[in-house]
Amino acid sequence: MSDRVNTNVFTKEMKETHTLLFPNMLTTHFMILRNILQSYGFKIEVLQNDGPQVVEEGLRYVHNDTCYPALLTIGQMIDALKSGKYDVEHVALLMSQTGGGCRASNYAYLLRKALRDAGLGHVPVVTINLSTLENNPGFRLTIPMLRRMLAALAYGDMLMLLSNQVRPYEVHPGQTDALVRSWVERTSGWFDANTGFSLKQVGKHYREMVHEFGSIEQKDVPKVKVGIVGEIYAKYSPLANNGLEKFLAGEGCEVMVPGIMQFLLYAIDMPMEDTHLYGGSKFSQQATHVMFSYLTRFETELISAVQEDGTFTAPSSYAHLKEMVTSFIGNGCKMGEGWLLTAEMIELTESGYGNIVCAQPFGCLPNHIVGKGMMSAIRKAYPQANIVAIDYDPGATKVNQENRIKLMLSIARENLEKEK
């Protein structure tokens, strides 16, 4: 392997010669995003490699006091580069960055250091962000591309919401997942044809999704309903949470996971909240306000489509989450997932998903404060809340994590029997 180190810049010429590797987090959402980037001429692959070797590579090149999501994503990418599957002279790495106060803002720098230490310092690193953290000449987010990507996340949220409420009850196993794949292909095809991403079109397709998933034959059996919250990567990524959703499905549960669009609204809203709380130029927030309003309309369409049908449980609006949490925690608490994590636990409890797993990277201080630190207050206000915080870390065993979740589920089953 080469030990060359250069500027790591992804150039315009590399778009034709290099394959972009992207760590997986949201399986359905990222399949659509991959297809969008491919339609723009990028060669891209969402990484699926897992296993203990990913953690080992992360521990080898990332300090073990660094947050677990960083260790995993970097370990997954280096493991892929060392696998022999890719030509390391014609490959680049793609990752998202929040740009906030979280350690995630340092992922790109940690990754570059890890690559140098692994003798792969020449491999370019491309970051997707809504700030100006880095410049990548060969990868620019244009307005048409951004509109498609936001619509992809919106479609992914609806597919995740509906499939999670249908899959545990389907009479014919596999039918729900087949319908999800069908919708991924359809949405990708629309984007290729320069359609399917306007607010009006998304609203129309939302209602079609609700109808098709509602048409799947289902069994009328009571299930323990479990919500999943936590640090964004640990909440969504099967690699980070040891296949938490699959484990809960195996335990006979229905799972509810809040959508990514709420987090995007939160990330966009917080700079505006800073101006409100601490002062500053409101003029500079105009572009942020436009983006916030745009995403809010996607959210409104999703909630309306679900509520109009009446078959499924609809999520609460971001505005309602922000309002409902104020008696528990201030909106200025915004490091990591901030007050939004607390709000999600309250929303899930009110929606009938009061059995909650809070997935936290060990040592993630913001999430321990807004997650574990708020559980007592939530239980006091909502006695039915049955919450367990699970730490994910290289030293934590899957058996211990699952045993703690099983203890929570045993209480949930007792409560379900009382309700029956």
Secondary structure, 3 states (H helix, E strand, C coil): CCCCCCCCCCCCCHHHHCEEEEECCCHHHHHHHHHHHHHCCCEEEEECCCCHHHHHHHHHHCCCCCCHHHHHHHHHHHHHHHCCCCCCCCEEEEEECCCCCCHHHHHHHHHHHHHHHCCCCCCCEEEECCCCCCCCCCCCCCHHHHHHHHHHHHHHHHHHHHHHHHHHHECCCCHHHHHHHHHHHHHHHHHHCCCCCCHHHHHHHHHHHHHHHHCCCECCCCCEEEEEEECHHHHHCCCCCCCHHHHHHHCCEEEECCCHHHHHHHHHHHHHHHHHHHCCCCHHHHHHHHHHHHHHHHHHHHHHHHHHHCCCCCCCCHHHHHHHCCCCCCCCCCCCCHHHHHHHHHHHHHCCCCEEEEEEECCCHHHHHHCHHHHHHHHHHCCCCEEEEEEECCCCCHHHHHHHHHHHHHHHHHHHHHHC
